[in-house]
Amino acid sequence: MRFIVVLGLVFQMSALFAQNLMEERIWKVSPRKKSIFLDSGVFHYNSSVKNLAVSSIRNSVVPGRGFERVVVDFNGDKIPKIYGHISPNKKLSIDFFDTKISTNQTILKNSKYIKDVNFVTVDDNNLTLELSLKTKSSFDVFYLENPGRLVIDIR
């Protein structure tokens, strides 16, 4: 009997800390900068493009802009299907579907906000980018085409 009560408490506690997508702010990534910075939520972009690769990731900090820009470059004219999550524990995760990574990726230099960049190969066709941040930040995410680029502004 005691075991069942403890087991019930464990399940209730795990439900307290689970991500509730119904309460998350969800938005679709657009092809233009909106200058609306969000500090939590889920974003996505649906694309039918297949067999892309991340060719590079780069950043720039211009003191007068007030934000740091991170650009993920792809080897095609468009970007792949993406799903991203802004985590409250200073992390941004982005899943790239039907995408691989090229072998040589540069390390971001002189970053004001980014502590660490990791690419995780989920399987042969999917890739996750994890940006660990130095401080709690907000984001504006958009894409550009010809060539395909995902742009992440951080402040």
C-alpha positions as CSV (number, residue, x, y, z in Angstrom):
1,M,0.0,0.0,0.0
2,R,2.8,2.4,0.9
3,F,4.5,1.6,-2.4
4,I,1.4,2.6,-4.4
5,V,1.1,5.9,-2.5
6,V,4.8,6.7,-3.1
7,L,4.4,5.8,-6.8
8,G,1.3,8.0,-7.1
9,L,3.3,10.9,-5.6
10,V,6.1,10.4,-8.0
11,F,3.8,10.5,-11.0
12,Q,2.1,13.7,-9.7
13,M,5.5,15.4,-9.1
14,S,6.7,14.6,-12.6
15,A,3.5,16.1,-14.0
16,L,4.2,19.3,-12.2
17,F,7.6,19.8,-13.9
18,A,6.5,18.6,-17.4
19,Q,6.3,21.0,-20.3
20,N,2.7,22.1,-20.9
21,L,2.5,23.1,-24.6
22,M,-1.0,24.3,-24.1
23,E,0.4,27.2,-22.0
24,E,3.3,27.9,-24.3
25,R,3.4,30.8,-26.7
26,I,3.6,29.2,-30.2
27,W,4.5,31.2,-33.3
28,K,5.4,30.6,-36.9
29,V,8.8,31.8,-38.1
30,S,8.3,34.5,-40.8
31,P,10.6,35.6,-43.7
32,R,11.1,39.1,-42.1
33,K,12.4,40.6,-38.9
34,K,9.5,41.6,-36.6
35,S,11.5,43.1,-33.7
36,I,9.3,41.3,-31.3
37,F,11.6,39.6,-28.8
38,L,10.2,36.6,-26.9
39,D,11.7,35.0,-23.8
40,S,9.7,31.8,-23.8
41,G,7.6,29.6,-26.1
42,V,7.7,27.4,-29.1
43,F,8.3,28.3,-32.7
44,H,8.1,26.4,-36.0
45,Y,8.4,26.6,-39.8
46,N,7.0,24.0,-42.1
47,S,8.9,23.2,-45.2
48,S,8.9,20.4,-47.8
49,V,12.6,20.9,-48.6
50,K,14.7,17.7,-48.0
51,N,18.3,16.7,-47.8
52,L,19.8,20.0,-46.6
53,A,22.9,20.5,-44.6
54,V,24.0,23.2,-42.1
55,S,27.0,24.7,-43.9
56,S,28.0,27.2,-41.1
57,I,26.9,29.1,-38.1
58,R,28.2,32.6,-37.4
59,N,27.5,35.5,-35.1
60,S,27.9,39.3,-35.0
61,V,27.7,41.8,-32.2
62,V,27.3,45.5,-33.2
63,P,27.3,47.7,-30.1
64,G,24.7,50.1,-31.4
65,R,22.1,47.5,-32.4
66,G,21.4,46.3,-28.9
67,F,21.3,42.6,-29.8
68,E,23.6,39.8,-31.0
69,R,22.8,38.1,-34.3
70,V,23.4,34.4,-34.9
71,V,22.9,33.1,-38.5
72,V,22.6,29.4,-39.4
73,D,23.5,28.9,-43.1
74,F,22.2,26.1,-45.2
75,N,23.5,24.6,-48.5
76,G,20.2,25.3,-50.3
77,D,18.0,28.3,-51.3
78,K,15.4,27.6,-48.6
79,I,15.5,26.5,-44.9
80,P,14.3,23.1,-43.7
81,K,11.3,22.3,-41.5
82,I,12.2,23.5,-38.0
83,Y,10.8,23.3,-34.5
84,G,12.3,25.4,-31.7
85,H,11.8,25.8,-28.0
86,I,13.0,28.7,-25.7
87,S,13.6,27.1,-22.4
88,P,13.4,29.1,-19.1
89,N,16.7,27.6,-18.0
90,K,18.8,29.7,-20.4
91,K,18.7,27.4,-23.4
92,L,17.4,27.6,-27.0
93,S,16.9,24.3,-28.9
94,I,16.1,24.1,-32.6
95,D,15.3,20.8,-34.4
96,F,16.1,20.8,-38.1
97,F,14.2,18.1,-40.0
98,D,15.8,16.3,-43.1
99,T,19.0,18.1,-42.4
100,K,22.6,17.1,-41.7
101,I,25.6,19.0,-40.6
102,S,28.7,19.6,-42.6
103,T,32.0,18.4,-41.1
104,N,33.6,21.8,-40.3
105,Q,31.7,24.1,-38.0
106,T,33.2,27.3,-36.7
107,I,33.1,28.3,-33.0
108,L,31.2,31.5,-32.3
109,K,33.6,34.2,-31.3
110,N,33.2,37.2,-28.9
111,S,29.6,36.2,-28.1
112,K,27.9,38.5,-25.6
113,Y,25.0,36.0,-24.8
114,I,26.1,32.5,-26.0
115,K,28.0,30.3,-23.6
116,D,28.0,27.1,-25.7
117,V,26.9,25.8,-29.1
118,N,26.1,22.1,-29.6
119,F,24.9,20.2,-32.7
120,V,23.3,16.9,-31.8
121,T,22.6,14.4,-34.6
122,V,19.3,12.8,-33.6
123,D,19.4,10.3,-36.5
124,D,20.5,10.1,-40.1
125,N,18.0,12.8,-41.2
126,N,17.5,15.1,-38.2
127,L,19.7,17.5,-36.3
128,T,19.3,19.6,-33.1
129,L,21.1,22.9,-32.4
130,E,21.4,23.8,-28.7
131,L,22.5,27.3,-27.7
132,S,23.3,27.5,-24.0
133,L,23.2,31.1,-22.9
134,K,25.1,33.1,-20.3
135,T,22.0,35.0,-19.1
136,K,18.3,34.8,-19.5
137,S,17.6,36.3,-22.9
138,S,14.9,37.0,-25.4
139,F,14.8,36.1,-29.1
140,D,13.5,37.3,-32.5
141,V,13.7,34.4,-35.0
142,F,13.2,34.8,-38.8
143,Y,14.5,33.3,-42.0
144,L,16.0,34.5,-45.3
145,E,16.1,32.8,-48.7
146,N,18.5,32.6,-51.6
147,P,20.6,31.2,-49.9
148,G,18.6,29.7,-47.0
149,R,19.5,31.2,-43.6
150,L,17.9,31.1,-40.1
151,V,18.5,34.3,-38.2
152,I,18.3,34.5,-34.4
153,D,18.6,37.9,-32.8
154,I,19.3,37.7,-29.1
155,R,19.1,40.4,-26.4
